Amino acid sequence: MKIAANQVVALAYELSIMNDTDEWQMVETVGEDQPMYFIQGMSGLPESFEDKINGLAVGESFDFTLSPEEGYGDYDMEAVAELPIDIFKVDGEVQEDMLQVGNMIPMTNEDGHRLMGQVVEVNREFVLMDFNHPLAGRKMHFKGSVINVRPATEEELDHGHVHGDGGVEH
């Protein structure tokens, strides 16, 4: 079976990014023993990533690079926001354990959309948050292989994620 829309895909891969000194830096390794599972076309991965693996079969390999534009876009300084520390209070207390530099915090924007922000800086009045994807502005190199491909179940398609091995248990 080949990778196509609405197929559950399991991949093993290595991800390297181009760092600030123009050298490749390995940032993630996903082995065959615990592959990454997702539904093709519903993964939230960059569309270009899914395009590059589309049509591959179990046992086939891939080796490609995505530009920032093909990946998570350019780094956007407007996605960095200074927020009043008061919005991080629960029962009148600032949640200091949550507000550690580097922590990822789920937040909701004014339209009710959920997004993740990374704590960049904390002071008495404000928290500097970065809402860029951690890989925004980075050239990414993927090298790996297809471990498994199967049709997604109706329930998986309805829920938008993989169930069972490598997926979500309800």
C-alpha positions in Angstrom: 0.0 0.0 0.0 1.2 3.5 -0.9 0.9 6.7 1.1 -2.2 8.6 0.0 -4.8 10.9 1.6 -6.6 9.4 4.6 -4.0 6.7 5.1 -2.4 6.1 8.5 1.3 6.4 8.0 4.1 5.3 10.3 7.6 6.8 9.6 11.0 6.5 11.1 13.2 9.5 10.4 16.0 11.9 11.4 15.3 15.6 11.4 18.2 18.1 11.1 17.9 21.9 10.9 20.2 24.5 9.5 21.5 26.3 12.6 22.6 30.0 12.9 26.1 29.1 11.8 24.9 27.4 8.6 25.6 23.9 9.8 23.2 21.0 10.0 22.2 20.1 13.5 20.3 16.9 14.4 17.3 17.8 16.5 15.1 14.7 16.4 15.4 11.0 15.7 12.4 8.7 15.5 13.2 5.0 15.4 11.5 2.1 13.8 10.6 0.7 17.2 8.5 3.8 18.0 7.6 5.4 14.6 5.7 8.6 14.2 2.1 7.9 13.2 -0.3 10.3 11.5 -3.1 10.5 9.0 -1.9 11.8 5.6 -3.7 15.0 4.8 -4.8 15.6 8.5 -1.4 15.6 10.2 -0.7 19.3 10.8 2.7 18.7 9.2 3.7 21.1 6.5 1.9 20.3 3.2 5.3 20.1 1.4 6.4 17.3 3.8 3.2 15.3 3.0 3.7 16.0 -0.8 7.3 14.7 -0.6 6.3 11.3 0.9 3.0 10.9 -1.0 3.1 7.7 -3.1 5.9 6.0 -1.1 5.3 2.4 0.0 6.3 0.4 3.1 10.1 -0.1 3.1 10.8 2.9 0.8 13.1 5.7 1.9 13.0 9.4 1.7 15.7 12.1 1.9 14.7 15.7 1.3 15.1 19.3 2.5 12.3 21.8 3.1 12.9 25.6 2.9 11.4 27.7 5.7 8.7 28.7 3.2 7.9 25.0 2.6 8.0 24.2 6.3 6.7 26.4 9.0 7.2 29.8 7.4 9.6 32.6 8.1 10.2 33.7 11.6 7.7 36.5 12.3 8.7 39.1 14.9 5.0 40.1 15.1 4.3 36.7 16.6 6.3 37.7 19.6 4.1 39.4 22.2 4.6 41.1 25.5 1.6 40.0 27.7 0.6 41.4 31.1 1.7 38.9 33.8 -1.8 39.2 35.4 -3.3 37.0 32.7 -1.1 34.1 34.1 -2.8 34.3 37.5 -4.9 31.5 38.9 -6.9 32.3 42.0 -4.9 35.6 42.2 -1.5 33.9 42.2 1.0 34.0 39.3 1.9 30.5 38.2 5.6 30.8 38.5 6.3 27.2 37.8 4.6 27.6 34.5 6.4 30.8 33.6 9.9 29.3 33.2 11.9 30.5 30.2 11.6 27.9 27.4 8.3 26.4 28.6 5.5 26.0 26.0 2.2 27.2 27.2 -1.2 26.6 25.5 -3.1 29.8 25.1 -6.3 31.1 23.4 -6.3 34.1 21.2 -9.2 36.7 21.0 -10.9 34.6 18.3 -10.9 31.5 20.6 -8.3 29.7 18.6 -5.8 27.6 20.6 -2.1 28.2 20.0 1.1 27.4 21.7 3.5 30.0 22.9 7.0 29.8 24.3 8.1 31.8 27.3 11.0 34.0 26.3 11.3 36.4 29.3 9.5 37.1 32.5 9.6 40.2 34.7 7.3 41.6 37.3 4.8 43.1 34.9 5.1 41.3 31.6 5.8 37.9 30.0 7.4 37.9 26.6 5.9 35.0 24.6 6.9 33.7 21.1 4.0 32.2 19.1 6.1 31.2 16.1 6.4 27.5 15.5 9.7 26.3 17.0 10.9 25.4 13.5 9.8 28.7 11.9 12.6 30.2 9.8 14.5 27.0 9.7 15.6 24.9 6.7 14.8 21.3 7.6 16.3 18.1 6.3 14.4 14.8 6.7 15.9 11.4 6.1 13.9 8.2 6.9 11.7 5.3 5.8 8.1 4.3 5.6 7.4 1.7 8.3 3.7 1.1 7.7 0.7 2.4 5.7 -2.9 1.4 6.2 -6.3 2.9 5.6 -7.6 5.1 8.4 -10.8 3.9 10.1 -13.9 6.0 10.0 -13.5 6.8 13.7 -9.9 8.0 13.1 -11.1 10.2 10.2 -13.9 11.6 12.3 -11.5 12.3 15.2 -8.7 13.5 13.0 -6.0 11.4 14.6 -4.6 7.8 14.8 -6.0 5.4 17.3 -4.3 2.2 18.7 -0.5 1.7 18.3 1.2 5.0 18.1 -2.0 6.9 18.4 -4.5 8.1 20.9 -6.4 5.8 23.3 -9.9 6.8 24.2 
